[in-house]
Amino acid sequence: MNKMTGNGTESSQTLPTMPPSRRQFVQGASGLGAVLASSSLSTMAFAQAPAASWDSFAPSSNRGQYLQLAYPPSTKAGELKIGVTHTLWIPDGIKTVRAVIVHQHGAGIPAAQSGATAAYDLHWQALAKKWDCVLLGPSYHVLNDATDLTVGGSEHWFDPRLGSDRVFLQALDEFAAKSGHKEIATAPWCLWGHSGGGIWSNVMSTLHPERVLAAFLRSGSAATFRPKPEFPQPKIPPAIYEIPTMVNFGMGEKGRLPWDGSIATFQEYRAQGAPIGFAPDPRTGHWCGDSRYLAIPFFEACLEMRLTDWPNVLKPIDMSSAWLAIPFGDSAVPAADFKGDPNKAAWLPNAAVAKIWMEYVRMGTVSGTGAPPAPVNVRVKADAASGNEIIWDAEVDIASGLGGFIVLRDGRGIARLPAQPPEQVYGRPLFQGLSYHDTPFAPLPQMRHLDNSAPAGGKHMYTVIALNSAGVPSVASLPAAFE
């Protein structure tokens, strides 16, 4: 959701301005038939969607494979009444998919449009690649900003019992068949959800607890809609108390439904001994801010702890490595040293996540001191008419993300990318931008720069430096090869 108030309505006033072509996407794509397309650098498109809506959706990197499935809204009772497009990214060279990381947007048109870029996010892709996972970004084609059962409203999808559960499972089956990775159909899930996406992720955890490896609920859970009579609270199976979960919300949401729902979910699950954490963000309201710097290491710890060498078999959480903290406090200690009631304490999976959590709940972000990997495969295409085009690839630092690049000619900087600061800032600046919804901005930037100011004559040496989101530079790349 965009900005939920106490009575469940929303406002888009703090969101970035969307060009008309972005808003056309939701309306134009709502009638799509199911279609799957495999994409390289510039071929991504929705069948029958308005061309202007997706002309700019070339990925920032040509690494990996993109697949898409689009489903129209159904008019049948009990089926999903909102159209949806699922975009899946598969890392290069993956032999066996061990898990599906799902990045689920919130309610309303701006959230749906922003969610359409989730699978293109280089930072989340880096997590997926490291752990032999795929990254899935569903985008629901809502027709308005309603958060209830208004025709075209978001509750039709964020309550998975109304049909999005079945379409999600169908998409996984089809991705498994089309990709050649049949294990996608049965692999466990890491569920990240913002607001309405948090509600969806939490309810999915109650429906399929055996499939959920971990969940990160940003400003949304089933309890968020407890005051809504049309939203029956899901039955809580005992198995949900075995899922490592983190509730995360902005301190600016106090007195609103996401605040109340997050606290209720934490207290009720923790009272049952569930491994659930509690991470209030001191810098934000309903927007996601820098929550990815907690979410990604949280998922990484859970992936390491729960994945096994046997398909579909998840290890239980190892509580011996846990740290505990007082909710709304900013200090964590090993569980053995905690002096209060452990069933009222925030659970953290290990010391590494506890260290990140302590910094995050104090500052709303996490320092990024490590240097990122240097760019690779730098090459130059020389054109006498237009100049020298420098192109490169880069790996993303999982801890700190990718902030941008510096292009050097003969050892001196000639460009910094991105060239322009974002119109609105929701967290640390990233090369792909960072929206209210923790997704890249479209059009997605490319790892290339045109140097049309090089002195005539002679061959120049080009190198590229990567910056993490905190501005820490890598070493320079190897000199570019001329093509």
Disulfide bonds with the S-S distance in Angstrom:
none
